[in-house]
Amino acid sequence: MCGIIGIVGKAPVAERLVESLKRLEYRGYDSAGVAGVVGSGVERRRAKGKIKALEEVLTAEPLTATTGIGHTRWATHGAPNVANAHPHSAGRVTLVHNGIIENFAELKAELAAAGRTFESDTDTEVIAHLIDAELATGLAPIDAFKATLDRLTGAYALAVLIEGAENLVLGARRGSPLVVGEGQGEMFLGSDALAVGPFTNRVIYLDEGDYVALDHDGARIFDASGAAVTRPVRVVPTSAVMMEKGNYRHFMEKEIHDQPEGCQRTIAAYVDALTSRTAIPGDVDWAKLERIQIVACGTSYIAGVVGKYLIEQLADLPVDVEIASEFRYRQPALRPGALVVAMSQSGETADTLAALRYCKAKGMKSAVVVNATESTMAREVDVVWPIHCGPEIGVASTKAFTAQVSVLTAIAVAAAKARGTIDAAEEQRLVKVLLEAPRLIAEAIHLEGAIKEIAADVAKARDVLYLGRGPMSALALEGALKLKEISYIHAEGYAAGELKHGPIALVDDKTPIVILAPHDSWFEKSASNMSEVMARGGQVIFITDTEGVKHAPEGAKVVVTAPASDPLVSTLVMSAPIQLLAYHVAVIKGADVDQPRNLAKSVTVE
């Protein structure tokens, strides 16, 4: 997750670019850079490290441009150094980028074969070369930009300068946010309202797939098909910029939509996208580890259950997952050869902290999967695994959940490679699958319209059942928890195989049954459970994927088709529909979505 700013100004913009980057430094601080149109060319200034280092470069080499772009980087492809710092240039093109281009290796090979040379290890430089190649065919800047966008697979937000196109900044978004700011004879482009907040409170939120051309006359916006479109201008109060919800009604809705970018940043911290290898920080000898003990509460506990499935299946490493509030009171049998992993968004959850300390007292090595890296847990453990998803305001966790699962997924692959249960080729394949997850999550979020229609019926229910098999049984727990938390409808999640052992007694024609069943090795059994429910009048909401639709029994009240995905990331992809369902049911019922009754974001007492 990197920070982007672009300005089409009336006066030199370097100082304002840096001012904006300081507000975006929470998005990345591995390196920073700016570029601007000077005379007939484009000049760059870049530095490794935080914004202060860039300021020192600009003091030594001022930039006089009135149109420019800036970037603060969280490294994904390539080490954090000056060569890999943004902006990147190729021919007439200079640009900055937030995201991961999944097909960059193929594109780079094609460009290299055509005689192009590369100065960095980044995927970003490939985009610059592609645009420059399209310009060389005689296309106008906006058309060369669109032709390039059509070739990119993955998630991105872009800001682009074209040599010879004075007072022009091009931008585009897919899977990563981007906003336009309107000024007096000036235009701005930024990662969020925070980026453009110092200069204007008039903000346009670009939709998924939009691209835009900014000049002194305003913004020309186009949708993914290339059609010119108009997006509404919103006035953002200055005082609200730090905590503003953007184009969303609630923080929870925004945080659901933040997940592609959040997971992208998380995954980038745990894999080397250039080599398709895992890169797990911390000193853990996976090969010698006897077992893992995960302790957590609420949604973090459920993320741990997903991790258990993945780690045991891939790495043949035993994993126990327990609710922290019960763990230490049952006097568990623990051995020093195990690793305790605490999971907590805040790092302050009282029960989890107590369970962690209990394990440490037994001589166990300790780690924490956490969002708050300065928290108590982070200070007390041997290894810290940050989830890097940024602040989560809504009490009902969404992006923190998928970020936690992303970390555990990367750990599962790394442990498997270290323990010899997969080879190097399979590690590379799985890392590439993990890198596809942000794009697939974004596609799953596009189901929101269909989910909203389903929510109207679910909101009338008194009880809802969620069923799944394998990792989807954990997601069934999460779906039920989300619905309970914010809509106050009673809901239960079950492993679908348990259906005949009691829960089927609850099935009637007034109880919605949400079945989570991607087309995986458990699909046939899930489909059988679906038939059992429908035979008893159950109103099935069947959430599957494209292949699952082809093989699903007939009779479901609603079938939701999520993007097809590898089993490694199916839980990440299927999370968005259940989160959106809970959210829209709560909105229909008029509940306080962001601050549901009786709940707090961090439970710091037992």
DASULRA-V792616 format. One record per helix or strand. SS is the DSSP state (H for helix, E for strand). FROM is the first residue (numbers start at 1). LEN is the number of residues. Records with the same first field share a line. If there is no record, write none. Layout:
# DASULRA-V792616
SS->FROM-LEN + FROM-LEN
This chain:
# DASULRA-V792616
E->3-6 + 31-8 + 41-8 + 67-7 + 88-3 + 93-9 + 154-9 + 169-7 + 179-4 + 187-4 + 202-4 + 211-5 + 218-5 + 228-2 + 233-3 + 271-2 + 277-2 + 291-6 + 319-5 + 338-7 + 365-6 + 383-4 + 463-6 + 490-6 + 512-5 + 539-7 + 558-5
H->14-10 + 25-3 + 51-10 + 104-10 + 124-13 + 141-9 + 193-4 + 238-6 + 251-7 + 259-10 + 298-18 + 324-7 + 350-12 + 376-5 + 399-21 + 424-22 + 448-11 + 471-17 + 496-6 + 503-4 + 523-13 + 546-6 + 570-19
